């Protein structure tokens, strides 16, 4: 099994840190959404609805829009 090691430049390292921060933020929002919904409130939003919400959030918040679209 091959092993790889990243050796980013300081600029690349900062970009990776921002990407991870954005991904973690979006992940935590999705977990919070699913924790809020119950069988009494109906089902949690599915992939398509969450994708729409993420697109709307990226349109509203510049810091999220500046990051990778693949988060």
mmCIF file of the N, C-alpha and C atoms, coordinates in Angstrom:
data_MODEL
# 
_entry.id   MODEL 
# 
loop_
_atom_site.group_PDB 
_atom_site.id 
_atom_site.type_symbol 
_atom_site.label_atom_id 
_atom_site.label_alt_id 
_atom_site.label_comp_id 
_atom_site.label_asym_id 
_atom_site.label_entity_id 
_atom_site.label_seq_id 
_atom_site.pdbx_PDB_ins_code 
_atom_site.Cartn_x 
_atom_site.Cartn_y 
_atom_site.Cartn_z 
_atom_site.occupancy 
_atom_site.B_iso_or_equiv 
_atom_site.pdbx_formal_charge 
_atom_site.auth_seq_id 
_atom_site.auth_comp_id 
_atom_site.auth_asym_id 
_atom_site.auth_atom_id 
_atom_site.pdbx_PDB_model_num 
ATOM 1   N N  . UNK A 1 1  ? 0.846   -1.169 0.000  1.00 0.00 ? 1  UNK A N  1 
ATOM 2   C CA . UNK A 1 1  ? 0.000   0.000  0.000  1.00 0.00 ? 1  UNK A CA 1 
ATOM 3   C C  . UNK A 1 1  ? 0.897   1.239  0.000  1.00 0.00 ? 1  UNK A C  1 
ATOM 4   N N  . UNK A 1 2  ? 0.764   2.086  -1.006 1.00 0.00 ? 2  UNK A N  1 
ATOM 5   C CA . UNK A 1 2  ? 1.605   3.280  -1.055 1.00 0.00 ? 2  UNK A CA 1 
ATOM 6   C C  . UNK A 1 2  ? 1.200   4.296  0.012  1.00 0.00 ? 2  UNK A C  1 
ATOM 7   N N  . UNK A 1 3  ? 2.169   5.041  0.457  1.00 0.00 ? 3  UNK A N  1 
ATOM 8   C CA . UNK A 1 3  ? 1.923   6.111  1.424  1.00 0.00 ? 3  UNK A CA 1 
ATOM 9   C C  . UNK A 1 3  ? 2.343   7.422  0.792  1.00 0.00 ? 3  UNK A C  1 
ATOM 10  N N  . UNK A 1 4  ? 1.587   8.424  1.070  1.00 0.00 ? 4  UNK A N  1 
ATOM 11  C CA . UNK A 1 4  ? 1.866   9.745  0.520  1.00 0.00 ? 4  UNK A CA 1 
ATOM 12  C C  . UNK A 1 4  ? 1.966   10.748 1.646  1.00 0.00 ? 4  UNK A C  1 
ATOM 13  N N  . UNK A 1 5  ? 2.780   11.729 1.473  1.00 0.00 ? 5  UNK A N  1 
ATOM 14  C CA . UNK A 1 5  ? 2.925   12.780 2.464  1.00 0.00 ? 5  UNK A CA 1 
ATOM 15  C C  . UNK A 1 5  ? 2.754   14.122 1.752  1.00 0.00 ? 5  UNK A C  1 
ATOM 16  N N  . UNK A 1 6  ? 1.926   14.962 2.326  1.00 0.00 ? 6  UNK A N  1 
ATOM 17  C CA . UNK A 1 6  ? 1.762   16.301 1.778  1.00 0.00 ? 6  UNK A CA 1 
ATOM 18  C C  . UNK A 1 6  ? 2.890   17.196 2.271  1.00 0.00 ? 6  UNK A C  1 
ATOM 19  N N  . UNK A 1 7  ? 3.361   18.017 1.389  1.00 0.00 ? 7  UNK A N  1 
ATOM 20  C CA . UNK A 1 7  ? 4.359   19.007 1.762  1.00 0.00 ? 7  UNK A CA 1 
ATOM 21  C C  . UNK A 1 7  ? 3.954   20.337 1.131  1.00 0.00 ? 7  UNK A C  1 
ATOM 22  N N  . UNK A 1 8  ? 2.829   20.903 1.631  1.00 0.00 ? 8  UNK A N  1 
ATOM 23  C CA . UNK A 1 8  ? 2.315   22.123 1.003  1.00 0.00 ? 8  UNK A CA 1 
ATOM 24  C C  . UNK A 1 8  ? 3.160   23.345 1.333  1.00 0.00 ? 8  UNK A C  1 
ATOM 25  N N  . UNK A 1 9  ? 3.100   24.288 0.437  1.00 0.00 ? 9  UNK A N  1 
ATOM 26  C CA . UNK A 1 9  ? 3.707   25.584 0.713  1.00 0.00 ? 9  UNK A CA 1 
ATOM 27  C C  . UNK A 1 9  ? 2.834   26.273 1.768  1.00 0.00 ? 9  UNK A C  1 
ATOM 28  N N  . UNK A 1 10 ? 3.312   27.304 2.413  1.00 0.00 ? 10 UNK A N  1 
ATOM 29  C CA . UNK A 1 10 ? 2.470   28.013 3.398  1.00 0.00 ? 10 UNK A CA 1 
ATOM 30  C C  . UNK A 1 10 ? 1.150   28.504 2.792  1.00 0.00 ? 10 UNK A C  1 
ATOM 31  N N  . UNK A 1 11 ? 1.198   28.938 1.549  1.00 0.00 ? 11 UNK A N  1 
ATOM 32  C CA . UNK A 1 11 ? -0.028  29.395 0.887  1.00 0.00 ? 11 UNK A CA 1 
ATOM 33  C C  . UNK A 1 11 ? -0.994  28.231 0.664  1.00 0.00 ? 11 UNK A C  1 
ATOM 34  N N  . UNK A 1 12 ? -0.480  27.084 0.232  1.00 0.00 ? 12 UNK A N  1 
ATOM 35  C CA . UNK A 1 12 ? -1.318  25.904 0.031  1.00 0.00 ? 12 UNK A CA 1 
ATOM 36  C C  . UNK A 1 12 ? -1.863  25.381 1.352  1.00 0.00 ? 12 UNK A C  1 
ATOM 37  N N  . UNK A 1 13 ? -1.045  25.446 2.390  1.00 0.00 ? 13 UNK A N  1 
ATOM 38  C CA . UNK A 1 13 ? -1.490  25.002 3.703  1.00 0.00 ? 13 UNK A CA 1 
ATOM 39  C C  . UNK A 1 13 ? -2.667  25.840 4.200  1.00 0.00 ? 13 UNK A C  1 
ATOM 40  N N  . UNK A 1 14 ? -2.596  27.148 3.983  1.00 0.00 ? 14 UNK A N  1 
ATOM 41  C CA . UNK A 1 14 ? -3.704  28.026 4.382  1.00 0.00 ? 14 UNK A CA 1 
ATOM 42  C C  . UNK A 1 14 ? -4.967  27.684 3.594  1.00 0.00 ? 14 UNK A C  1 
ATOM 43  N N  . UNK A 1 15 ? -4.814  27.415 2.299  1.00 0.00 ? 15 UNK A N  1 
ATOM 44  C CA . UNK A 1 15 ? -5.973  27.042 1.472  1.00 0.00 ? 15 UNK A CA 1 
ATOM 45  C C  . UNK A 1 15 ? -6.589  25.732 1.954  1.00 0.00 ? 15 UNK A C  1 
ATOM 46  N N  . UNK A 1 16 ? -5.763  24.762 2.315  1.00 0.00 ? 16 UNK A N  1 
ATOM 47  C CA . UNK A 1 16 ? -6.272  23.493 2.839  1.00 0.00 ? 16 UNK A CA 1 
ATOM 48  C C  . UNK A 1 16 ? -6.998  23.688 4.162  1.00 0.00 ? 16 UNK A C  1 
ATOM 49  N N  . UNK A 1 17 ? -6.457  24.538 5.021  1.00 0.00 ? 17 UNK A N  1 
ATOM 50  C CA . UNK A 1 17 ? -7.107  24.806 6.309  1.00 0.00 ? 17 UNK A CA 1 
ATOM 51  C C  . UNK A 1 17 ? -8.472  25.458 6.117  1.00 0.00 ? 17 UNK A C  1 
ATOM 52  N N  . UNK A 1 18 ? -8.556  26.420 5.178  1.00 0.00 ? 18 UNK A N  1 
ATOM 53  C CA . UNK A 1 18 ? -9.841  27.056 4.903  1.00 0.00 ? 18 UNK A CA 1 
ATOM 54  C C  . UNK A 1 18 ? -10.835 26.056 4.329  1.00 0.00 ? 18 UNK A C  1 
ATOM 55  N N  . UNK A 1 19 ? -10.370 25.187 3.430  1.00 0.00 ? 19 UNK A N  1 
ATOM 56  C CA . UNK A 1 19 ? -11.254 24.180 2.848  1.00 0.00 ? 19 UNK A CA 1 
ATOM 57  C C  . UNK A 1 19 ? -11.805 23.266 3.944  1.00 0.00 ? 19 UNK A C  1 
ATOM 58  N N  . UNK A 1 20 ? -10.945 22.826 4.840  1.00 0.00 ? 20 UNK A N  1 
ATOM 59  C CA . UNK A 1 20 ? -11.382 21.963 5.939  1.00 0.00 ? 20 UNK A CA 1 
ATOM 60  C C  . UNK A 1 20 ? -12.355 22.686 6.867  1.00 0.00 ? 20 UNK A C  1 
ATOM 61  N N  . UNK A 1 21 ? -12.113 23.968 7.118  1.00 0.00 ? 21 UNK A N  1 
ATOM 62  C CA . UNK A 1 21 ? -13.014 24.743 7.977  1.00 0.00 ? 21 UNK A CA 1 
ATOM 63  C C  . UNK A 1 21 ? -14.395 24.871 7.340  1.00 0.00 ? 21 UNK A C  1 
ATOM 64  N N  . UNK A 1 22 ? -14.438 25.123 6.043  1.00 0.00 ? 22 UNK A N  1 
ATOM 65  C CA . UNK A 1 22 ? -15.725 25.225 5.347  1.00 0.00 ? 22 UNK A CA 1 
ATOM 66  C C  . UNK A 1 22 ? -16.454 23.888 5.360  1.00 0.00 ? 22 UNK A C  1 
ATOM 67  N N  . UNK A 1 23 ? -15.713 22.820 5.072  1.00 0.00 ? 23 UNK A N  1 
ATOM 68  C CA . UNK A 1 23 ? -16.328 21.489 5.053  1.00 0.00 ? 23 UNK A CA 1 
ATOM 69  C C  . UNK A 1 23 ? -16.875 21.128 6.427  1.00 0.00 ? 23 UNK A C  1 
ATOM 70  N N  . UNK A 1 24 ? -16.133 21.452 7.480  1.00 0.00 ? 24 UNK A N  1 
ATOM 71  C CA . UNK A 1 24 ? -16.583 21.142 8.836  1.00 0.00 ? 24 UNK A CA 1 
ATOM 72  C C  . UNK A 1 24 ? -17.827 21.949 9.197  1.00 0.00 ? 24 UNK A C  1 
ATOM 73  N N  . UNK A 1 25 ? -17.869 23.212 8.803  1.00 0.00 ? 25 UNK A N  1 
ATOM 74  C CA . UNK A 1 25 ? -19.022 24.070 9.074  1.00 0.00 ? 25 UNK A CA 1 
ATOM 75  C C  . UNK A 1 25 ? -20.282 23.499 8.410  1.00 0.00 ? 25 UNK A C  1 
ATOM 76  N N  . UNK A 1 26 ? -20.153 23.142 7.138  1.00 0.00 ? 26 UNK A N  1 
ATOM 77  C CA . UNK A 1 26 ? -21.303 22.603 6.401  1.00 0.00 ? 26 UNK A CA 1 
ATOM 78  C C  . UNK A 1 26 ? -21.723 21.261 6.996  1.00 0.00 ? 26 UNK A C  1 
ATOM 79  N N  . UNK A 1 27 ? -20.763 20.420 7.347  1.00 0.00 ? 27 UNK A N  1 
ATOM 80  C CA . UNK A 1 27 ? -21.068 19.124 7.959  1.00 0.00 ? 27 UNK A CA 1 
ATOM 81  C C  . UNK A 1 27 ? -21.831 19.329 9.270  1.00 0.00 ? 27 UNK A C  1 
ATOM 82  N N  . UNK A 1 28 ? -21.348 20.243 10.126 1.00 0.00 ? 28 UNK A N  1 
ATOM 83  C CA . UNK A 1 28 ? -22.009 20.483 11.406 1.00 0.00 ? 28 UNK A CA 1 
ATOM 84  C C  . UNK A 1 28 ? -23.429 21.005 11.220 1.00 0.00 ? 28 UNK A C  1 
ATOM 85  N N  . UNK A 1 29 ? -23.650 21.846 10.211 1.00 0.00 ? 29 UNK A N  1 
ATOM 86  C CA . UNK A 1 29 ? -25.014 22.304 9.937  1.00 0.00 ? 29 UNK A CA 1 
ATOM 87  C C  . UNK A 1 29 ? -25.921 21.143 9.540  1.00 0.00 ? 29 UNK A C  1 
ATOM 88  N N  . UNK A 1 30 ? -25.407 20.247 8.700  1.00 0.00 ? 30 UNK A N  1 
ATOM 89  C CA . UNK A 1 30 ? -26.207 19.094 8.275  1.00 0.00 ? 30 UNK A CA 1 
ATOM 90  C C  . UNK A 1 30 ? -26.534 18.190 9.461  1.00 0.00 ? 30 UNK A C  1 
ATOM 91  N N  . UNK A 1 31 ? -25.564 17.959 10.340 1.00 0.00 ? 31 UNK A N  1 
ATOM 92  C CA . UNK A 1 31 ? -25.799 17.134 11.533 1.00 0.00 ? 31 UNK A CA 1 
ATOM 93  C C  . UNK A 1 31 ? -26.830 17.800 12.434 1.00 0.00 ? 31 UNK A C  1 
ATOM 94  N N  . UNK A 1 32 ? -26.724 19.118 12.593 1.00 0.00 ? 32 UNK A N  1 
ATOM 95  C CA . UNK A 1 32 ? -27.686 19.855 13.415 1.00 0.00 ? 32 UNK A CA 1 
ATOM 96  C C  . UNK A 1 32 ? -29.097 19.745 12.825 1.00 0.00 ? 32 UNK A C  1 
ATOM 97  N N  . UNK A 1 33 ? -29.209 19.874 11.515 1.00 0.00 ? 33 UNK A N  1 
ATOM 98  C CA . UNK A 1 33 ? -30.519 19.746 10.867 1.00 0.00 ? 33 UNK A CA 1 
ATOM 99  C C  . UNK A 1 33 ? -31.116 18.375 11.128 1.00 0.00 ? 33 UNK A C  1 
ATOM 100 N N  . UNK A 1 34 ? -30.338 17.336 10.948 1.00 0.00 ? 34 UNK A N  1 
ATOM 101 C CA . UNK A 1 34 ? -30.869 15.986 11.139 1.00 0.00 ? 34 UNK A CA 1 
ATOM 102 C C  . UNK A 1 34 ? -31.203 15.710 12.594 1.00 0.00 ? 34 UNK A C  1 
ATOM 103 N N  . UNK A 1 35 ? -30.484 16.338 13.519 1.00 0.00 ? 35 UNK A N  1 
ATOM 104 C CA . UNK A 1 35 ? -30.798 16.186 14.930 1.00 0.00 ? 35 UNK A CA 1 
ATOM 105 C C  . UNK A 1 35 ? -32.074 16.908 15.331 1.00 0.00 ? 35 UNK A C  1 
ATOM 106 N N  . UNK A 1 36 ? -32.428 17.965 14.607 1.00 0.00 ? 36 UNK A N  1 
ATOM 107 C CA . UNK A 1 36 ? -33.618 18.752 14.913 1.00 0.00 ? 36 UNK A CA 1 
ATOM 108 C C  . UNK A 1 36 ? -34.894 18.012 14.537 1.00 0.00 ? 36 UNK A C  1 
ATOM 109 N N  . UNK A 1 37 ? -34.859 17.313 13.409 1.00 0.00 ? 37 UNK A N  1 
ATOM 110 C CA . UNK A 1 37 ? -36.066 16.660 12.907 1.00 0.00 ? 37 UNK A CA 1 
ATOM 111 C C  . UNK A 1 37 ? -36.333 15.368 13.653 1.00 0.00 ? 37 UNK A C  1 
ATOM 112 N N  . UNK A 1 38 ? -37.609 15.063 13.810 1.00 0.00 ? 38 UNK A N  1 
ATOM 113 C CA . UNK A 1 38 ? -38.021 13.811 14.439 1.00 0.00 ? 38 UNK A CA 1 
ATOM 114 C C  . UNK A 1 38 ? -39.238 13.288 13.690 1.00 0.00 ? 38 UNK A C  1 
ATOM 115 N N  . UNK A 1 39 ? -39.719 12.168 14.113 1.00 0.00 ? 39 UNK A N  1 
ATOM 116 C CA . UNK A 1 39 ? -40.890 11.611 13.418 1.00 0.00 ? 39 UNK A CA 1 
ATOM 117 C C  . UNK A 1 39 ? -42.121 12.497 13.596 1.00 0.00 ? 39 UNK A C  1 
ATOM 118 N N  . UNK A 1 40 ? -42.126 13.338 14.634 1.00 0.00 ? 40 UNK A N  1 
ATOM 119 C CA . UNK A 1 40 ? -43.262 14.229 14.861 1.00 0.00 ? 40 UNK A CA 1 
ATOM 120 C C  . UNK A 1 40 ? -43.183 15.484 13.990 1.00 0.00 ? 40 UNK A C  1 
ATOM 121 N N  . UNK A 1 41 ? -41.998 15.872 13.606 1.00 0.00 ? 41 UNK A N  1 
ATOM 122 C CA . UNK A 1 41 ? -41.818 17.058 12.769 1.00 0.00 ? 41 UNK A CA 1 
ATOM 123 C C  . UNK A 1 41 ? -41.722 16.711 11.291 1.00 0.00 ? 41 UNK A C  1 
ATOM 124 N N  . UNK A 1 42 ? -41.641 15.460 10.979 1.00 0.00 ? 42 UNK A N  1 
ATOM 125 C CA . UNK A 1 42 ? -41.422 15.043 9.597  1.00 0.00 ? 42 UNK A CA 1 
ATOM 126 C C  . UNK A 1 42 ? -39.961 14.704 9.393  1.00 0.00 ? 42 UNK A C  1 
ATOM 127 N N  . UNK A 1 43 ? -39.641 14.302 8.187  1.00 0.00 ? 43 UNK A N  1 
ATOM 128 C CA . UNK A 1 43 ? -38.274 13.892 7.892  1.00 0.00 ? 43 UNK A CA 1 
ATOM 129 C C  . UNK A 1 43 ? -37.334 15.074 7.722  1.00 0.00 ? 43 UNK A C  1 
ATOM 130 N N  . UNK A 1 44 ? -36.075 14.810 7.904  1.00 0.00 ? 44 UNK A N  1 
ATOM 131 C CA . UNK A 1 44 ? -35.040 15.827 7.687  1.00 0.00 ? 44 UNK A CA 1 
ATOM 132 C C  . UNK A 1 44 ? -34.918 16.096 6.190  1.00 0.00 ? 44 UNK A C  1 
ATOM 133 N N  . UNK A 1 45 ? -34.428 17.272 5.820  1.00 0.00 ? 45 UNK A N  1 
ATOM 134 C CA . UNK A 1 45 ? -34.255 17.567 4.398  1.00 0.00 ? 45 UNK A CA 1 
ATOM 135 C C  . UNK A 1 45 ? -33.309 16.560 3.755  1.00 0.00 ? 45 UNK A C  1 
ATOM 136 N N  . UNK A 1 46 ? -33.625 16.178 2.535  1.00 0.00 ? 46 UNK A N  1 
ATOM 137 C CA . UNK A 1 46 ? -32.785 15.239 1.800  1.00 0.00 ? 46 UNK A CA 1 
ATOM 138 C C  . UNK A 1 46 ? -31.636 15.942 1.099  1.00 0.00 ? 46 UNK A C  1 
ATOM 139 N N  . UNK A 1 47 ? -30.914 15.183 0.313  1.00 0.00 ? 47 UNK A N  1 
ATOM 140 C CA . UNK A 1 47 ? -29.738 15.698 -0.379 1.00 0.00 ? 47 UNK A CA 1 
ATOM 141 C C  . UNK A 1 47 ? -30.070 16.885 -1.276 1.00 0.00 ? 47 UNK A C  1 
ATOM 142 N N  . UNK A 1 48 ? -31.145 16.772 -2.044 1.00 0.00 ? 48 UNK A N  1 
ATOM 143 C CA . UNK A 1 48 ? -31.502 17.834 -2.983 1.00 0.00 ? 48 UNK A CA 1 
ATOM 144 C C  . UNK A 1 48 ? -31.829 19.128 -2.253 1.00 0.00 ? 48 UNK A C  1 
ATOM 145 N N  . UNK A 1 49 ? -32.614 19.036 -1.197 1.00 0.00 ? 49 UNK A N  1 
ATOM 146 C CA . UNK A 1 49 ? -32.971 20.242 -0.428 1.00 0.00 ? 49 UNK A CA 1 
ATOM 147 C C  . UNK A 1 49 ? -31.749 20.836 0.254  1.00 0.00 ? 49 UNK A C  1 
ATOM 148 N N  . UNK A 1 50 ? -30.897 20.003 0.802  1.00 0.00 ? 50 UNK A N  1 
ATOM 149 C CA . UNK A 1 50 ? -29.689 20.528 1.442  1.00 0.00 ? 50 UNK A CA 1 
ATOM 150 C C  . UNK A 1 50 ? -28.762 21.175 0.413  1.00 0.00 ? 50 UNK A C  1 
ATOM 151 N N  . UNK A 1 51 ? -28.726 20.633 -0.796 1.00 0.00 ? 51 UNK A N  1 
ATOM 152 C CA . UNK A 1 51 ? -27.925 21.251 -1.866 1.00 0.00 ? 51 UNK A CA 1 
ATOM 153 C C  . UNK A 1 51 ? -28.468 22.627 -2.206 1.00 0.00 ? 51 UNK A C  1 
ATOM 154 N N  . UNK A 1 52 ? -29.793 22.758 -2.262 1.00 0.00 ? 52 UNK A N  1 
ATOM 155 C CA . UNK A 1 52 ? -30.408 24.072 -2.505 1.00 0.00 ? 52 UNK A CA 1 
ATOM 156 C C  . UNK A 1 52 ? -30.062 25.048 -1.390 1.00 0.00 ? 52 UNK A C  1 
ATOM 157 N N  . UNK A 1 53 ? -30.131 24.584 -0.159 1.00 0.00 ? 53 UNK A N  1 
ATOM 158 C CA . UNK A 1 53 ? -29.812 25.436 0.983  1.00 0.00 ? 53 UNK A CA 1 
ATOM 159 C C  . UNK A 1 53 ? -28.347 25.878 0.953  1.00 0.00 ? 53 UNK A C  1 
ATOM 160 N N  . UNK A 1 54 ? -27.459 24.967 0.580  1.00 0.00 ? 54 UNK A N  1 
ATOM 161 C CA . UNK A 1 54 ? -26.048 25.318 0.498  1.00 0.00 ? 54 UNK A CA 1 
ATOM 162 C C  . UNK A 1 54 ? -25.805 26.344 -0.602 1.00 0.00 ? 54 UNK A C  1 
ATOM 163 N N  . UNK A 1 55 ? -26.482 26.190 -1.740 1.00 0.00 ? 55 UNK A N  1 
ATOM 164 C CA . UNK A 1 55 ? -26.358 27.167 -2.821 1.00 0.00 ? 55 UNK A CA 1 
ATOM 165 C C  . UNK A 1 55 ? -26.837 28.538 -2.362 1.00 0.00 ? 55 UNK A C  1 
ATOM 166 N N  . UNK A 1 56 ? -27.951 28.568 -1.632 1.00 0.00 ? 56 UNK A N  1 
ATOM 167 C CA . UNK A 1 56 ? -28.471 29.839 -1.116 1.00 0.00 ? 56 UNK A CA 1 
ATOM 168 C C  . UNK A 1 56 ? -27.498 30.453 -0.100 1.00 0.00 ? 56 UNK A C  1 
ATOM 169 N N  . UNK A 1 57 ? -26.914 29.620 0.750  1.00 0.00 ? 57 UNK A N  1 
ATOM 170 C CA . UNK A 1 57 ? -25.956 30.123 1.746  1.00 0.00 ? 57 UNK A CA 1 
ATOM 171 C C  . UNK A 1 57 ? -24.706 30.667 1.065  1.00 0.00 ? 57 UNK A C  1 
ATOM 172 N N  . UNK A 1 58 ? -24.251 29.992 0.010  1.00 0.00 ? 58 UNK A N  1 
ATOM 173 C CA . UNK A 1 58 ? -23.074 30.477 -0.723 1.00 0.00 ? 58 UNK A CA 1 
ATOM 174 C C  . UNK A 1 58 ? -23.371 31.805 -1.406 1.00 0.00 ? 58 UNK A C  1 
ATOM 175 N N  . UNK A 1 59 ? -24.606 31.996 -1.851 1.00 0.00 ? 59 UNK A N  1 
ATOM 176 C CA . UNK A 1 59 ? -24.976 33.261 -2.484 1.00 0.00 ? 59 UNK A CA 1 
ATOM 177 C C  . UNK A 1 59 ? -25.017 34.392 -1.450 1.00 0.00 ? 59 UNK A C  1 
ATOM 178 N N  . UNK A 1 60 ? -25.394 34.060 -0.226 1.00 0.00 ? 60 UNK A N  1 
ATOM 179 C CA . UNK A 1 60 ? -25.549 35.084 0.809  1.00 0.00 ? 60 UNK A CA 1 
ATOM 180 C C  . UNK A 1 60 ? -24.239 35.430 1.517  1.00 0.00 ? 60 UNK A C  1 
ATOM 181 N N  . UNK A 1 61 ? -23.378 34.443 1.749  1.00 0.00 ? 61 UNK A N  1 
ATOM 182 C CA . UNK A 1 61 ? -22.172 34.656 2.545  1.00 0.00 ? 61 UNK A CA 1 
ATOM 183 C C  . UNK A 1 61 ? -20.919 34.566 1.684  1.00 0.00 ? 61 UNK A C  1 
ATOM 184 N N  . UNK A 1 62 ? -20.206 35.685 1.599  1.00 0.00 ? 62 UNK A N  1 
ATOM 185 C CA . UNK A 1 62 ? -19.018 35.760 0.746  1.00 0.00 ? 62 UNK A CA 1 
ATOM 186 C C  . UNK A 1 62 ? -17.926 34.788 1.200  1.00 0.00 ? 62 UNK A C  1 
ATOM 187 N N  . UNK A 1 63 ? -17.741 34.644 2.507  1.00 0.00 ? 63 UNK A N  1 
ATOM 188 C CA . UNK A 1 63 ? -16.667 33.762 2.999  1.00 0.00 ? 63 UNK A CA 1 
ATOM 189 C C  . UNK A 1 63 ? -16.908 32.316 2.588  1.00 0.00 ? 63 UNK A C  1 
ATOM 190 N N  . UNK A 1 64 ? -18.177 31.902 2.535  1.00 0.00 ? 64 UNK A N  1 
ATOM 191 C CA . UNK A 1 64 ? -18.497 30.535 2.113  1.00 0.00 ? 64 UNK A CA 1 
ATOM 192 C C  . UNK A 1 64 ? -18.376 30.421 0.589  1.00 0.00 ? 64 UNK A C  1 
ATOM 193 N N  . UNK A 1 65 ? -18.761 31.452 -0.112 1.00 0.00 ? 65 UNK A N  1 
ATOM 194 C CA . UNK A 1 65 ? -18.671 31.479 -1.570 1.00 0.00 ? 65 UNK A CA 1 
ATOM 195 C C  . UNK A 1 65 ? -17.215 31.448 -2.023 1.00 0.00 ? 65 UNK A C  1 
ATOM 196 N N  . UNK A 1 66 ? -16.322 32.040 -1.234 1.00 0.00 ? 66 UNK A N  1 
ATOM 197 C CA . UNK A 1 66 ? -14.900 32.100 -1.599 1.00 0.00 ? 66 UNK A CA 1 
ATOM 198 C C  . UNK A 1 66 ? -14.235 30.722 -1.511 1.00 0.00 ? 66 UNK A C  1 
ATOM 199 N N  . UNK A 1 67 ? -14.831 29.797 -0.781 1.00 0.00 ? 67 UNK A N  1 
ATOM 200 C CA . UNK A 1 67 ? -14.236 28.473 -0.624 1.00 0.00 ? 67 UNK A CA 1 
ATOM 201 C C  . UNK A 1 67 ? -14.608 27.544 -1.768 1.00 0.00 ? 67 UNK A C  1 
ATOM 202 N N  . UNK A 1 68 ? -14.207 26.323 -1.617 1.00 0.00 ? 68 UNK A N  1 
ATOM 203 C CA . UNK A 1 68 ? -14.447 25.310 -2.635 1.00 0.00 ? 68 UNK A CA 1 
ATOM 204 C C  . UNK A 1 68 ? -15.937 24.990 -2.741 1.00 0.00 ? 68 UNK A C  1 
ATOM 205 N N  . UNK A 1 69 ? -16.390 24.772 -3.941 1.00 0.00 ? 69 UNK A N  1 
ATOM 206 C CA . UNK A 1 69 ? -17.791 24.443 -4.156 1.00 0.00 ? 69 UNK A CA 1 
ATOM 207 C C  . UNK A 1 69 ? -18.092 22.995 -3.792 1.00 0.00 ? 69 UNK A C  1 
ATOM 208 N N  . UNK A 1 70 ? -17.069 22.179 -3.628 1.00 0.00 ? 70 UNK A N  1 
ATOM 209 C CA . UNK A 1 70 ? -17.271 20.761 -3.374 1.00 0.00 ? 70 UNK A CA 1 
ATOM 210 C C  . UNK A 1 70 ? -17.435 20.411 -1.901 1.00 0.00 ? 70 UNK A C  1 
ATOM 211 N N  . UNK A 1 71 ? -17.511 21.413 -1.028 1.00 0.00 ? 71 UNK A N  1 
ATOM 212 C CA . UNK A 1 71 ? -17.688 21.076 0.393  1.00 0.00 ? 71 UNK A CA 1 
ATOM 213 C C  . UNK A 1 71 ? -19.047 20.447 0.590  1.00 0.00 ? 71 UNK A C  1 
# 
